[in-house]
């Protein structure tokens, strides 16, 4: 389980990740994405906060892949995230993943 400060750091990083994409700073966006993706993929998802962070980050990545016209990778990641929601029996962002 992550400490509160570690979880807050990852949540803020996820927000910065979105911000840099929205302002078109793809260099910083990709740098944060690589670090955040590694950290999120190594979460043990033992708390609801960790699970929701993982789903939220994956949702954001799916969105940006779709916007960048990387449709196949977006669909693959969306499908994996939907499976994760089903596995953990959560509906967090589930409807958004189907859009």
C-alpha positions as a Markdown table, in Angstrom:
| # | Residue | x | y | z |
|---|---|---|---|---|
| 1 | Unk | 0.0 | 0.0 | 0.0 |
| 2 | Unk | 1.3 | 3.5 | -0.9 |
| 3 | Unk | 1.6 | 6.2 | 1.7 |
| 4 | Unk | -0.7 | 9.1 | 1.4 |
| 5 | Unk | 2.1 | 11.4 | 0.1 |
| 6 | Unk | 3.1 | 8.8 | -2.6 |
| 7 | Unk | -0.5 | 8.5 | -3.7 |
| 8 | Unk | -1.0 | 12.3 | -3.8 |
| 9 | Unk | 2.2 | 12.5 | -5.8 |
| 10 | Unk | 0.8 | 10.1 | -8.4 |
| 11 | Unk | -2.5 | 11.9 | -8.5 |
| 12 | Unk | -0.8 | 15.3 | -9.1 |
| 13 | Unk | 1.4 | 13.7 | -11.7 |
| 14 | Unk | -1.7 | 12.4 | -13.5 |
| 15 | Unk | -3.2 | 15.9 | -13.4 |
| 16 | Unk | 0.1 | 17.4 | -14.8 |
| 17 | Unk | 0.1 | 14.6 | -17.5 |
| 18 | Unk | -3.4 | 15.9 | -18.6 |
| 19 | Unk | -2.4 | 19.5 | -18.4 |
| 20 | Unk | 0.7 | 19.1 | -20.6 |
| 21 | Unk | -1.2 | 17.3 | -23.3 |
| 22 | Unk | -3.9 | 20.0 | -23.2 |
| 23 | Unk | -1.4 | 22.8 | -23.7 |
| 24 | Unk | 0.5 | 20.9 | -26.4 |
| 25 | Unk | 3.7 | 20.3 | -24.5 |
| 26 | Unk | 4.1 | 16.7 | -25.7 |
| 27 | Unk | 7.7 | 16.5 | -24.5 |
| 28 | Unk | 6.7 | 16.9 | -20.9 |
| 29 | Unk | 3.6 | 14.9 | -21.5 |
| 30 | Unk | 5.5 | 11.9 | -22.8 |
| 31 | Unk | 8.1 | 12.2 | -20.0 |
| 32 | Unk | 5.5 | 12.1 | -17.3 |
| 33 | Unk | 3.5 | 9.4 | -19.1 |
| 34 | Unk | 6.5 | 7.1 | -19.1 |
| 35 | Unk | 7.3 | 7.6 | -15.4 |
| 36 | Unk | 3.6 | 7.4 | -14.4 |
| 37 | Unk | 2.9 | 4.4 | -16.5 |
| 38 | Unk | 5.7 | 2.5 | -14.9 |
| 39 | Unk | 4.5 | 3.5 | -11.4 |
| 40 | Unk | 0.8 | 2.8 | -12.0 |
| 41 | Unk | 1.6 | -0.6 | -13.5 |
| 42 | Unk | 3.4 | -1.5 | -10.3 |
| 43 | Unk | 0.6 | -0.6 | -8.0 |
| 44 | Unk | -0.7 | -3.6 | -6.0 |
| 45 | Unk | -4.2 | -2.1 | -6.1 |
| 46 | Unk | -4.8 | -3.0 | -2.5 |
| 47 | Unk | -6.9 | 0.1 | -1.8 |
| 48 | Unk | -9.7 | 1.7 | -3.6 |
| 49 | Unk | -7.6 | 4.9 | -4.2 |
| 50 | Unk | -4.9 | 2.9 | -5.9 |
| 51 | Unk | -7.5 | 1.1 | -8.1 |
| 52 | Unk | -9.2 | 4.3 | -9.0 |
| 53 | Unk | -5.9 | 6.0 | -9.9 |
| 54 | Unk | -5.0 | 3.1 | -12.1 |
| 55 | Unk | -8.3 | 3.2 | -13.9 |
| 56 | Unk | -8.2 | 7.0 | -14.2 |
| 57 | Unk | -4.7 | 7.0 | -15.6 |
| 58 | Unk | -5.5 | 4.2 | -18.1 |
| 59 | Unk | -8.7 | 6.1 | -19.1 |
| 60 | Unk | -6.5 | 9.2 | -19.8 |
| 61 | Unk | -4.0 | 7.3 | -21.8 |
| 62 | Unk | -6.9 | 5.7 | -23.9 |
| 63 | Unk | -8.3 | 9.2 | -24.5 |
| 64 | Unk | -5.0 | 10.5 | -25.7 |
| 65 | Unk | -4.2 | 7.5 | -27.9 |
| 66 | Unk | -7.7 | 8.0 | -29.5 |
| 67 | Unk | -7.1 | 11.7 | -30.1 |
| 68 | Unk | -3.7 | 10.9 | -31.7 |
| 69 | Unk | -5.5 | 8.5 | -34.0 |
| 70 | Unk | -3.8 | 5.5 | -32.5 |
| 71 | Unk | -7.1 | 3.6 | -32.6 |
| 72 | Unk | -5.9 | 0.0 | -32.3 |
| 73 | Unk | -3.7 | 0.7 | -29.2 |
| 74 | Unk | -6.5 | 2.8 | -27.7 |
| 75 | Unk | -9.0 | -0.1 | -28.1 |
| 76 | Unk | -6.5 | -2.6 | -26.7 |
| 77 | Unk | -5.9 | -0.4 | -23.6 |
| 78 | Unk | -9.6 | 0.4 | -23.2 |
| 79 | Unk | -10.4 | -3.4 | -23.3 |
| 80 | Unk | -7.8 | -4.2 | -20.7 |
| 81 | Unk | -9.1 | -1.4 | -18.4 |
| 82 | Unk | -12.7 | -2.6 | -18.8 |
| 83 | Unk | -11.5 | -6.1 | -17.8 |
| 84 | Unk | -9.7 | -4.6 | -14.8 |
| 85 | Unk | -13.0 | -2.9 | -13.8 |
| 86 | Unk | -14.8 | -6.2 | -14.1 |
| 87 | Unk | -12.1 | -8.1 | -12.2 |
| 88 | Unk | -12.3 | -5.7 | -9.3 |
| 89 | Unk | -16.0 | -5.3 | -9.5 |
| 90 | Unk | -16.0 | -1.6 | -9.9 |
| 91 | Unk | -17.9 | 0.7 | -12.1 |
| 92 | Unk | -15.5 | 3.6 | -11.6 |
| 93 | Unk | -15.3 | 5.4 | -15.1 |
| 94 | Unk | -16.8 | 2.2 | -16.7 |
| 95 | Unk | -19.4 | 4.1 | -18.7 |
| 96 | Unk | -16.8 | 6.5 | -19.9 |
| 97 | Unk | -14.6 | 3.7 | -21.1 |
| 98 | Unk | -17.4 | 2.4 | -23.4 |
| 99 | Unk | -17.8 | 5.8 | -25.1 |
